[in-house]
Amino acid sequence: MCQLQYVKGCGSGLTRSFAIELAKQGVRVNSVSLGYVLTPMVAHSLSNPIVLKHIQEDFGRVPMGRAMRPEEIANDCAYLLSADASGVTGSDLIVDGGMVADSFLMNYFNALR
């Protein structure tokens, strides 16, 4: 978990740094942090009873109660690329069904220690 948070922190820091550096040239820089996304690989892994049990138990703690769909991620990225987001730079859009807002990951991984 520590390594994952380190990498995510670096990504957010790079996003902000590049946004500051490139703003005067009219370049916007943003990032998207994802939670669980229902991809074909994830759907395939649900045939494993252990993975299925984990998902069923843990998604009860995610405020939206489900994984995100790829098209939801695409729509959020399309927004960041659109003129509607012309004033958005240096931001990390979290698309995770509310996991971070609910501190789900922190509680979950702290319980594993």
Backbone as a ProteinNet text record, in pm:
[ID]
protein_1_A
[PRIMARY]
MCQLQYVKGCGSGLTRSFAIELAKQGVRVNSVSLGYVLTPMVAHSLSNPIVLKHIQEDFGRVPMGRAMRPEEIANDCAYLLSADASGVTGSDLIVDGGMVADSFLMNYFNALR
[TERTIARY]
82.6	0	86.7	191.1	278.3	333.4	375.4	430.8	323.7	201.6	93.3	65	56.8	31.2	145.5	267.5	384.4	373.3	340.1	329.1	215	100.4	-12.7	21.9	92.1	133.9	228	317.9	410.6	333.4	234.9	154.8	80.8	21.5	-50.3	46.6	163.4	264.6	314.4	335.9	378.7	271.4	146.4	35.8	37.6	49.6	51.4	173.4	289.6	412.6	404.8	359.7	347.8	241.7	133.9	28.6	83.3	164.7	224	320.8	404.1	504.4	441.7	332.7	279.3	159.8	109	-10.8	8.1	122.9	146.6	148.8	171.2	167.4	28.9	-67.7	-204.9	-229.6	-139	-153.9	-212.1	-319.3	-379	-331.6	-300.8	-253.7	-338.2	-402.2	-483.3	-457.5	-497.2	-483.9	-615.9	-630.8	-750.7	-705	-755.4	-725.3	-848.8	-827.6	-939.3	-950	-1070.3	-1095.3	-1108.3	-1199.3	-1224.9	-1299.4	-1253	-1318.5	-1353.4	-1479.2	-1526.8	-1481	-1357.4	-1299	-1318.5	-1293.6	-1303.3	-1213.3	-1095.6	-1006.1	-1067.3	-1127.7	-1192.3	-1311.9	-1391.8	-1508.8	-1465.9	-1357.8	-1307.2	-1263.1	-1200.6	-1151	-1264.7	-1385.8	-1499.7	-1540.7	-1488	-1516.3	-1439.2	-1341.5	-1266.3	-1346.5	-1384.7	-1468.6	-1406.5	-1275.2	-1208.5	-1222	-1200.2	-1212.7	-1357.7	-1450.6	-1592.8	-1633.8	-1589.2	-1621.3	-1564.7	-1440.8	-1377.5	-1458.8	-1496.6	-1572.6	-1707.4	-1777.8	-1910.2	-1903.8	-1804	-1791.4	-1745.3	-1647.3	-1588.1	-1669.3	-1745.6	-1823.5	-1938.8	-1974.3	-2074.2	-2025.8	-1893.6	-1836.4	-1809.4	-1822.8	-1802.9	-1934.7	-1934.7	-2060	-2151.9	-2095.6	-2179.8	-2208.6	-2136.5	-2164.4	-2134.7	-2048.7	-2020.3	-1889.1	-1840.5	-1723.4	-1767.6	-1674.1	-1702.7	-1700.5	-1777.1	-1776.1	-1676.4	-1610.1	-1512.5	-1569.3	-1696.1	-1753.2	-1769.6	-1784.8	-1789.2	-1653.5	-1548.6	-1413.4	-1390.4	-1431.4	-1414.4	-1488.9	-1610.4	-1688.1	-1619.4	-1563	-1492.6	-1367.3	-1297.3	-1178.9	-1220.2	-1330.8	-1380.4	-1412.9	-1470.1	-1497	-1367.6	-1264.8	-1138.1	-1076	-1101.7	-1047.6	-1132.7	-1253	-1346.9	-1325.5	-1389.6	-1385.9	-1458.9	-1549.4	-1620	-1524.5	-1408	-1308.5	-1191.6	-1218.1	-1108.8	-1034.5	-1095.5	-1029.1	-971.8	-974.3	-927.9	-786.6	-693.1	-557.1	-494.2	-408.3	-342.5	-429.7	-539.3	-633.7	-619.9	-652.2	-660.1	-805.7	-870.4	-1010.7	-1016.9	-1080.5	-1090.2	-1222.5	-1215.7	-1333.7	-1331.3	-1390.2	-1376.6	-1503.5	-1615.8	-1739.7	-1748.1	-1658.6	-1660.5	-1568.1	-1482.9	-1394.5	-1305.6	-1240.4	-1148.6	-1226.3	-1339.2	-1420.1	-1464.1	-1482.9	-1528.5	-1412	-1290.7	-1170	-1170.1	-1238.2	-1248.1	-1110.6	-1026.4	-897.3	-811.2	-810.9	-729.2	-776.7	-906.5	-960.7	-932.5	-950.5	-931.6	-786.2	-694.3	-554.4	-495.9	-545.9	-501.5	-545.7	-661.8	-710.2	-624.8	-554.9	-470.5	-340.6	-302.3	-173.9	-173.8
-119	0	124.9	124.2	240.7	277.9	177.5	204.2	262.4	209.5	259	405.6	440.4	578.2	669.4	618.7	695.8	727.8	627.7	647.2	742.1	723.9	813.1	956.1	971	1103.9	1168.5	1090	1142	1186.5	1107.1	1142.2	1273.1	1291.2	1415.6	1533.4	1510.8	1616.1	1655.2	1555.2	1584.1	1660.2	1620.8	1690.1	1837.9	1867.5	2007	2081.1	2015.3	2080.2	2113.1	2015.8	2040.3	2146.8	2146.9	2246.7	2387.2	2404.3	2535.6	2575.2	2480.4	2508.2	2544	2477.8	2490	2583.6	2634.5	2718.5	2842.8	2906	3029.2	3003.3	2877.2	2842.1	2793.8	2803	2764	2614.6	2542.2	2397.1	2365.2	2286.7	2241.1	2099.2	2070.3	1938	1890.9	1778.4	1717.9	1568.4	1504.1	1358.2	1299.5	1170.6	1098.3	979.3	971.3	857.7	769.6	643.2	549.9	459.2	416.8	309.7	181	96.6	-26.6	6.9	-46.5	-27	-164.4	-180.1	-309.2	-330.1	-374.5	-404.8	-553	-597.3	-740.7	-825.2	-774.8	-849.8	-866.1	-759.3	-767	-861.1	-848.2	-936.1	-1082.6	-1112.3	-1249.7	-1298.5	-1210.6	-1251.3	-1280.4	-1233.1	-1259.3	-1405.8	-1484.6	-1628.5	-1698	-1629.3	-1682.5	-1655.1	-1759.9	-1740.2	-1646.7	-1648.1	-1561.9	-1415.9	-1388.4	-1250.3	-1205.3	-1291	-1256.7	-1223.6	-1303	-1278	-1142.5	-1115.2	-987.2	-870.7	-881	-773.6	-755.2	-863.4	-853.8	-793.5	-830.9	-777.6	-632.3	-600.7	-468	-361.6	-396.7	-294.2	-245.2	-319	-269.2	-145	-124.5	-8.1	108.2	86.6	193.8	269.9	401.1	475.7	448.3	438.5	409.5	260.2	177.9	34.9	-43.9	8.5	-62.2	-14.8	-92	-52	47.7	127.9	222	148.7	197.6	140.9	218.7	152.5	222.5	346.7	340.7	457.1	576.3	549.5	659.5	729.5	650	705.4	787.3	732.4	803.3	936.4	938.5	1063.6	1167.4	1122.6	1215.9	1271.4	1186.7	1233.6	1329.4	1299.7	1388	1526.1	1528.6	1657.8	1736.6	1669.6	1740.3	1792.7	1725.4	1767.5	1874.6	1895.9	1986.3	2131.8	2220	2362.7	2391.7	2303	2321.5	2320.1	2259.2	2252.3	2346.5	2453.5	2542.7	2607.7	2613.9	2671.9	2569.6	2443.9	2336.5	2295.6	2312.2	2264.9	2234.3	2134.4	2095.2	2011.5	1960.4	1884.3	1734.6	1660.8	1515.1	1478	1433.2	1393.6	1251.1	1231.7	1099.7	1037.9	926.9	857.1	718	706.7	582.8	540.8	602.5	565.8	615.9	705.2	762.1	695.1	601.3	529.5	624.1	716.1	805.7	898.9	947.7	1037.3	968.8	839	763.1	701.2	730.2	674.6	521.8	462.3	316.6	251.5	299.6	236.6	244.1	359.5	373.7	278.5	271.3	181.2	36.1	1.3	-137.3	-181.4	-101.6	-142.4	-129.8	-37	-29.7	-152.9	-208.3	-328.5	-450.2	-446.5	-558.2	-563.6	-455.6	-449	-531.3
0	0	0	76.1	84.8	-53.4	-128.9	-261.3	-354	-345.5	-429.7	-397.8	-270.7	-232.6	-276.8	-269.1	-312.2	-460.5	-540.3	-685.5	-717	-651.1	-675.8	-635.3	-523.8	-479.7	-579.2	-634.4	-735.8	-859.5	-899	-1016.5	-996.9	-879.9	-851.6	-846.5	-788.4	-782.8	-920.3	-1004.8	-1142.4	-1218.2	-1196.9	-1262.9	-1226.6	-1098.8	-1054.2	-1108.2	-1102.7	-1150.4	-1298.7	-1379.4	-1523	-1551.5	-1474.5	-1494.8	-1473.1	-1369.2	-1341.1	-1452	-1492.6	-1596.3	-1730.6	-1767.1	-1902.8	-1915.6	-1804.3	-1809.1	-1896	-1887.8	-1965.5	-2115.9	-2155.4	-2297.4	-2340.3	-2249.7	-2281.7	-2274.4	-2209.6	-2198.6	-2061.6	-2060.9	-1935.6	-1908	-1782.8	-1743.1	-1625.2	-1641.7	-1536.5	-1535.1	-1427.1	-1419.3	-1372.6	-1393.3	-1350.8	-1267.7	-1144.9	-1057	-1049.2	-1073.7	-1084.3	-962.2	-936.1	-840.7	-920	-877.8	-952.1	-1080.2	-1192.1	-1321.5	-1376.5	-1415.8	-1464.6	-1608.7	-1623.7	-1754	-1783.7	-1905.8	-1934.9	-1843.6	-1809.2	-1721.7	-1582	-1531	-1399.6	-1406.1	-1511.4	-1526.3	-1530.2	-1598.8	-1605.1	-1467	-1389.4	-1257.7	-1160.7	-1190.8	-1102.3	-1101.4	-1195.6	-1193.8	-1081.9	-1023.5	-910.8	-783.1	-708.6	-589.5	-484.5	-471.5	-373.6	-414	-542	-591.8	-580.4	-617.7	-612.2	-468.3	-372	-230.6	-186.4	-223.5	-189.7	-245.5	-371.4	-435.8	-366.5	-342.7	-281.5	-142.1	-64.3	71	70.4	-10.4	-5	-76.5	-178.6	-246.7	-162.4	-57.2	36.5	108	112.9	181.4	86.6	-42.7	-140.9	-151.7	-132.8	-132.8	-252.7	-374	-489.8	-502.7	-429.1	-423.4	-549.4	-634.9	-760.3	-819.2	-915.6	-992.6	-1099.9	-1143.2	-1250.7	-1384	-1479.7	-1613.8	-1699.2	-1794.2	-1879.1	-1947.4	-1988.3	-2056.5	-1960.8	-1831.3	-1734.7	-1727.5	-1727.9	-1725.3	-1852.5	-1965.6	-2093.5	-2092.6	-2038.2	-2031.6	-1943.8	-1832.2	-1744	-1811.4	-1883.6	-1958.2	-2068.7	-2136.3	-2242.5	-2185.5	-2065	-2001.6	-1982.6	-1927.2	-1902.7	-2031.6	-2142.2	-2271.7	-2339.5	-2289	-2356.1	-2315.4	-2391.9	-2360.4	-2229.7	-2189.1	-2062	-1943	-1959	-1852	-1880	-1952.3	-1994.4	-1877.8	-1761.7	-1646.6	-1550.5	-1590.7	-1502.3	-1542	-1450.4	-1471.5	-1335.8	-1333.2	-1209.3	-1118.1	-1170.9	-1089.9	-1112.3	-1008.7	-1017.8	-997.1	-1103.5	-1096.9	-1044.6	-931.8	-870.7	-912.3	-984.7	-1033.8	-971.3	-852	-776.1	-702.6	-735.6	-668.6	-525	-486.9	-353.4	-253.4	-301	-208	-128.7	-196.4	-126.9	-34.6	-80.3	2.3	130.9	125.7	242.1	318.7	276.8	338.4	338.8	242.9	233.3	224.7	136	117.6	242.6	305.9	425.7	534.8	556.4	658.8	624.5	497.7	453.4	472.5	422.2	428.9	569.7	647.9	787.4	865.2	830.1	897.5	864.9	751.7	711.9	789.6	852.5	923	1047
[MASK]
+++++++++++++++++++++++++++++++++++++++++++++++++++++++++++++++++++++++++++++++++++++++++++++++++++++++++++++++++

